[in-house]
Amino acid sequence: MNKPYIEFHLREAQEALNNILESLRGDPDYDYGPYWVDMQHLYRHINTAWNARDAADEQAATLSQEDFDRWGQYPADLDIL
């Protein structure tokens, strides 16, 4: 398990979530467009934290477009509860 890589992406997700909450509370112009973009950003980090949990340090450091695309997808091995 690549704990540093997981932690990086979960911290980024936490920051993204905090930004969404701040925008919802404080920006009267915050609407579907920015919310859509912000949620994509949030999910990208959460999905990557899961999908890349076993990535080698080198693989994470030299992130290919293929890995970026694959790791950012909703996990196929997690059931929705």
C-alpha positions as CSV (number, residue, x, y, z in Angstrom):
1,M,0.0,0.0,0.0
2,N,1.5,3.3,-1.1
3,K,0.5,5.4,2.0
4,P,2.2,8.6,1.0
5,Y,0.5,8.7,-2.4
6,I,-2.9,7.8,-0.8
7,E,-2.4,10.5,1.8
8,F,-1.5,13.1,-0.9
9,H,-4.7,12.5,-2.8
10,L,-6.9,12.4,0.4
11,R,-5.4,15.7,1.5
12,E,-6.1,17.2,-1.9
13,A,-9.7,15.8,-1.7
14,Q,-10.1,17.3,1.7
15,E,-9.0,20.7,0.4
16,A,-11.3,20.4,-2.6
17,L,-14.2,19.5,-0.3
18,N,-13.5,22.4,2.0
19,N,-13.4,24.7,-1.0
20,I,-16.8,23.4,-2.2
21,L,-18.3,23.9,1.2
22,E,-16.9,27.5,1.4
23,S,-18.3,28.3,-2.0
24,L,-21.7,26.9,-1.1
25,R,-21.8,29.0,2.1
26,G,-20.3,32.2,0.9
27,D,-20.6,32.6,-2.9
28,P,-24.1,33.5,-4.0
29,D,-23.0,33.0,-7.7
30,Y,-21.7,29.4,-7.0
31,D,-23.9,27.3,-9.3
32,Y,-24.0,24.1,-11.3
33,G,-21.1,25.0,-13.6
34,P,-18.4,25.5,-10.9
35,Y,-20.0,22.8,-8.7
36,W,-19.7,20.3,-11.6
37,V,-16.0,21.1,-12.1
38,D,-15.3,21.1,-8.4
39,M,-17.0,17.7,-7.9
40,Q,-14.9,16.2,-10.8
41,H,-11.8,17.5,-9.1
42,L,-12.9,16.0,-5.7
43,Y,-13.8,12.6,-7.2
44,R,-10.5,12.5,-9.2
45,H,-8.5,12.6,-6.0
46,I,-10.8,10.2,-4.0
47,N,-10.8,7.7,-6.9
48,T,-7.0,8.0,-7.4
49,A,-6.5,7.4,-3.6
50,W,-8.3,4.1,-4.0
51,N,-7.3,3.0,-7.5
52,A,-3.6,3.8,-7.1
53,R,-3.3,2.5,-3.5
54,D,-0.7,-0.1,-4.7
55,A,1.1,2.0,-7.2
56,A,4.9,1.8,-7.0
57,D,6.6,5.1,-6.0
58,E,8.2,5.3,-9.5
59,Q,4.9,4.7,-11.2
60,A,3.2,7.4,-9.2
61,A,6.1,9.8,-9.7
62,T,6.2,9.4,-13.5
63,L,2.4,9.3,-13.9
64,S,1.4,8.3,-17.4
65,Q,-1.7,9.6,-19.1
66,E,-3.0,6.0,-19.1
67,D,-2.6,5.7,-15.3
68,F,-4.0,9.2,-14.8
69,D,-7.1,8.3,-16.8
70,R,-7.5,4.8,-15.2
71,W,-6.9,5.8,-11.6
72,G,-9.3,8.7,-11.9
73,Q,-12.3,6.5,-12.8
74,Y,-14.8,5.4,-10.2
75,P,-13.5,2.2,-8.6
76,A,-14.8,-1.0,-10.2
77,D,-14.0,-3.0,-7.1
78,L,-16.1,-1.0,-4.6
79,D,-19.8,-1.7,-4.2
80,I,-22.1,1.2,-3.4
81,L,-23.6,0.5,0.0
